[in-house]
Amino acid sequence: MREMSVAEQRYKAVLAVIADGRTVTEVASDWGVSRQTMHDWLARYEAEGLEGLNNRSHRPTHRSCRDGPQILLATLDLDFD
């Protein structure tokens, strides 16, 4: 038997709430996740389907370079004595 993907595992948890009528608290406890995580999975599944249950990057979508020069100057001004 092949191993289930992360999205498939989360889908089983989502179905336990949607199809089986179990509570979010109950399913979250069974799966070892917080209630908020379970609510996030439900919302992502509703909005994007199975694809929404895949792992997501925690990397920022953009990087602000506005403060770069100020941070550099502040670092150079530090007294390391």
GUPA-298579 format. One line per 3 residues: number of its first residue (from 1); their letters; for each residue x, y, z of C-alpha. Coordinates in pm, 1 decimal, always signed. Layout:
NUM> A> X Y Z; ...
//
This chain:
1> MRE> +0.0 +0.0 +0.0; +137.2 +343.0 -90.6; +182.8 +618.8 +162.6
4> MSV> -78.9 +895.8 +159.8; +29.8 +1246.0 +67.2; -6.4 +1530.9 +315.1
7> AEQ> -303.5 +1664.7 +118.1; -474.3 +1323.3 +124.9; -423.6 +1292.6 +500.8
10> RYK> -569.8 +1637.7 +556.8; -855.8 +1552.5 +321.9; -946.5 +1257.7 +546.0
13> AVL> -958.2 +1492.8 +844.0; -1170.8 +1744.4 +650.6; -1410.4 +1470.0 +541.9
16> AVI> -1447.0 +1356.1 +901.4; -1594.7 +1699.3 +976.7; -1788.3 +1756.5 +653.7
19> ADG> -1920.6 +1410.9 +569.0; -1917.6 +1229.7 +902.9; -2051.5 +1524.1 +1102.1
22> RTV> -1782.5 +1505.1 +1369.1; -1685.3 +1820.5 +1555.6; -1376.0 +2020.6 +1467.8
25> TEV> -1252.2 +1976.5 +1824.8; -1289.3 +1599.6 +1808.0; -1115.6 +1561.5 +1471.3
28> ASD> -839.2 +1804.9 +1563.2; -769.6 +1603.5 +1876.0; -762.3 +1276.2 +1679.8
31> WGV> -520.7 +1419.9 +1423.6; -300.0 +1595.8 +1678.1; -356.4 +1947.0 +1542.8
34> SRQ> -512.2 +2260.0 +1687.6; -872.8 +2356.0 +1625.2; -745.2 +2662.2 +1436.7
37> TMH> -543.1 +2440.2 +1203.2; -849.9 +2227.7 +1139.8; -1054.0 +2541.3 +1062.4
40> DWL> -775.4 +2657.8 +828.4; -782.9 +2325.3 +642.2; -1161.2 +2341.3 +611.4
43> ARY> -1146.6 +2696.3 +472.7; -866.9 +2611.0 +231.1; -1052.4 +2300.8 +111.1
46> EAE> -1370.3 +2501.9 +58.7; -1185.1 +2772.4 -135.0; -937.9 +2563.2 -335.8
49> GLE> -1039.2 +2198.8 -314.1; -783.9 +1923.0 -258.0; -504.6 +2145.2 -394.1
52> GLN> -559.9 +2385.8 -104.6; -459.0 +2116.4 +143.7; -100.2 +2090.2 +19.8
55> NRS> +182.2 +2228.9 +230.4; +241.9 +2598.6 +181.7; +561.3 +2794.5 +191.8
58> HRP> +618.1 +3014.4 +495.2; +851.7 +3231.3 +293.3; +741.2 +3593.9 +260.3
61> THR> +586.7 +3678.8 -75.0; +804.0 +3988.8 -101.2; +1096.5 +4141.0 +77.0
64> SCR> +1102.6 +4503.8 +170.9; +1432.5 +4664.9 +80.0; +1323.3 +5008.9 +195.8
67> DGP> +1489.0 +4975.4 +533.3; +1810.0 +4815.3 +407.8; +2028.1 +5127.6 +406.5
70> QIL> +1897.1 +5246.6 +744.5; +1962.5 +4908.0 +903.3; +2314.3 +4901.2 +759.5
73> LAT> +2389.5 +5250.3 +886.5; +2246.4 +5171.0 +1229.4; +2461.7 +4858.7 +1245.2
76> LDL> +2773.5 +5052.7 +1150.1; +2698.6 +5312.5 +1418.3; +2686.9 +5051.2 +1697.4
79> DFD> +2959.8 +5076.3 +1958.6; +3107.6 +4730.1 +2011.2; +3334.3 +4823.0 +2304.7
//
